[in-house]
Each structure stands twice: as C-alpha cells, then as structure tokens.
Amino acid sequence: MNISELPLLILVPLCFAMAFITDWCWTKYIKRASEGAALPAAWWSLLIYGLGSAGTYVFIKNPWLIIPMCLGYFFGTFYAVKHDHQKGENNG
C-alpha cells in the first residue's frame, strides 16, 4: 500500500500537516540562510524537499488534496511568522 491509497479521513489531515510543516521549515531555512549558517540551512532544505516531494506525489494521485495542502501552507506561514515574531519580542 502506498500513501495515496490511504482513506481520505487520514490523507486530508496528513496533507495539511505535511504542508504546514513544510512551510514552517521554509521560514527556518530562510532565517538560517540569511544568517549565513550553511549547515543548518542545508538541513532545513533537505526537509523542505523531502516533504515537498511526498506532497507532490500525493496530490498528483488525488488533485482534491491540494485544498488541505494550501490551507496547511497558509497556516504554516502564519504560525511560523507569528511565533518567530513573538519570540523575538520576548527576547528583545
């Protein structure tokens, strides 16, 4: 059984979570890359492309899964930026 054969009740939250985590990794990657931290940025890049590849495979098999993935990307960015901003305010 491959991932695209799972029931929608599992696939929808899985795709949302995968997109959420991928977008959260992007914010971490951008921050590390802008700081010039090559190795941490490379590790974040590895996670981004691994999760992104899995997400692409899943929604090619079922295009309706783009909807929970788009929501996951939106909320992943929102959470990561808001969380990082609040953390910066608490440290400053």
MOQUI-V306210 format. One record per residue. N is the residue number from 1. RES is the residue in one letter. PSI is psi in whole degrees, -180 to 180 (NA if undefined). OMEGA is omega in whole degrees, 0 to 359 (999 if undefined). D_CENTER is the distance of its C-alpha to the mean C-alpha in Angstrom with 2 decimals. Layout:
n:N res:RES psi:PSI omega:OMEGA d_center:D_CENTER
n:N res:RES psi:PSI omega:OMEGA d_center:D_CENTER
This chain:
n:1 res:M psi:131 omega:175 d_center:23.90
n:2 res:N psi:171 omega:188 d_center:20.64
n:3 res:I psi:-33 omega:183 d_center:17.37
n:4 res:S psi:-11 omega:179 d_center:18.34
n:5 res:E psi:0 omega:177 d_center:21.54
n:6 res:L psi:154 omega:178 d_center:20.17
n:7 res:P psi:151 omega:181 d_center:21.41
n:8 res:L psi:-32 omega:179 d_center:19.50
n:9 res:L psi:-27 omega:177 d_center:19.76
n:10 res:I psi:-40 omega:184 d_center:17.41
n:11 res:L psi:-40 omega:183 d_center:15.28
n:12 res:V psi:-54 omega:178 d_center:14.43
n:13 res:P psi:-31 omega:178 d_center:12.95
n:14 res:L psi:-44 omega:178 d_center:11.32
n:15 res:C psi:-40 omega:177 d_center:9.61
n:16 res:F psi:-49 omega:182 d_center:8.72
n:17 res:A psi:-41 omega:180 d_center:7.38
n:18 res:M psi:-43 omega:179 d_center:5.51
n:19 res:A psi:-41 omega:178 d_center:3.95
n:20 res:F psi:-49 omega:182 d_center:4.11
n:21 res:I psi:-40 omega:178 d_center:3.18
n:22 res:T psi:-46 omega:181 d_center:1.41
n:23 res:D psi:-36 omega:175 d_center:3.36
n:24 res:W psi:-41 omega:177 d_center:5.15
n:25 res:C psi:-37 omega:178 d_center:5.77
n:26 res:W psi:-44 omega:181 d_center:7.01
n:27 res:T psi:-38 omega:177 d_center:9.25
n:28 res:K psi:-41 omega:178 d_center:10.50
n:29 res:Y psi:-48 omega:181 d_center:11.20
n:30 res:I psi:-43 omega:180 d_center:13.05
n:31 res:K psi:-47 omega:181 d_center:14.96
n:32 res:R psi:-41 omega:180 d_center:16.05
n:33 res:A psi:-40 omega:180 d_center:17.00
n:34 res:S psi:-23 omega:176 d_center:18.98
n:35 res:E psi:-9 omega:182 d_center:20.73
n:36 res:G psi:15 omega:180 d_center:21.77
n:37 res:A psi:92 omega:189 d_center:20.31
n:38 res:A psi:-48 omega:184 d_center:20.02
n:39 res:L psi:-49 omega:176 d_center:19.31
n:40 res:P psi:-39 omega:178 d_center:16.48
n:41 res:A psi:-39 omega:179 d_center:14.87
n:42 res:A psi:-39 omega:178 d_center:15.51
n:43 res:W psi:-42 omega:178 d_center:13.89
n:44 res:W psi:-38 omega:179 d_center:10.57
n:45 res:S psi:-41 omega:178 d_center:11.12
n:46 res:L psi:-46 omega:178 d_center:11.89
n:47 res:L psi:-41 omega:181 d_center:8.70
n:48 res:I psi:-50 omega:184 d_center:6.82
n:49 res:Y psi:-32 omega:176 d_center:9.68
n:50 res:G psi:-50 omega:179 d_center:10.12
n:51 res:L psi:-39 omega:179 d_center:7.06
n:52 res:G psi:-39 omega:178 d_center:7.60
n:53 res:S psi:-43 omega:178 d_center:11.20
n:54 res:A psi:-42 omega:179 d_center:11.07
n:55 res:G psi:-41 omega:178 d_center:9.46
n:56 res:T psi:-44 omega:179 d_center:12.17
n:57 res:Y psi:-44 omega:183 d_center:14.76
n:58 res:V psi:-47 omega:185 d_center:14.28
n:59 res:F psi:-16 omega:172 d_center:14.59
n:60 res:I psi:-36 omega:179 d_center:17.43
n:61 res:K psi:-29 omega:179 d_center:19.24
n:62 res:N psi:95 omega:184 d_center:18.76
n:63 res:P psi:-22 omega:179 d_center:18.02
n:64 res:W psi:-20 omega:180 d_center:18.03
n:65 res:L psi:-7 omega:175 d_center:14.61
n:66 res:I psi:-32 omega:182 d_center:13.32
n:67 res:I psi:-55 omega:178 d_center:14.28
n:68 res:P psi:-28 omega:178 d_center:12.04
n:69 res:M psi:-42 omega:178 d_center:9.04
n:70 res:C psi:-41 omega:177 d_center:10.27
n:71 res:L psi:-39 omega:177 d_center:10.80
n:72 res:G psi:-41 omega:177 d_center:7.38
n:73 res:Y psi:-43 omega:179 d_center:6.35
n:74 res:F psi:-54 omega:183 d_center:9.66
n:75 res:F psi:-28 omega:175 d_center:9.62
n:76 res:G psi:-45 omega:177 d_center:6.45
n:77 res:T psi:-47 omega:181 d_center:8.47
n:78 res:F psi:-49 omega:182 d_center:11.59
n:79 res:Y psi:-48 omega:185 d_center:11.12
n:80 res:A psi:-44 omega:181 d_center:10.13
n:81 res:V psi:-45 omega:181 d_center:12.97
n:82 res:K psi:-45 omega:181 d_center:15.33
n:83 res:H psi:-44 omega:180 d_center:14.96
n:84 res:D psi:-39 omega:179 d_center:15.44
n:85 res:H psi:-43 omega:179 d_center:18.31
n:86 res:Q psi:-39 omega:179 d_center:19.95
n:87 res:K psi:-39 omega:178 d_center:19.80
n:88 res:G psi:-38 omega:178 d_center:21.46
n:89 res:E psi:-38 omega:180 d_center:24.10
n:90 res:N psi:-31 omega:180 d_center:24.95
n:91 res:N psi:-24 omega:185 d_center:25.45
n:92 res:G psi:NA omega:999 d_center:27.41
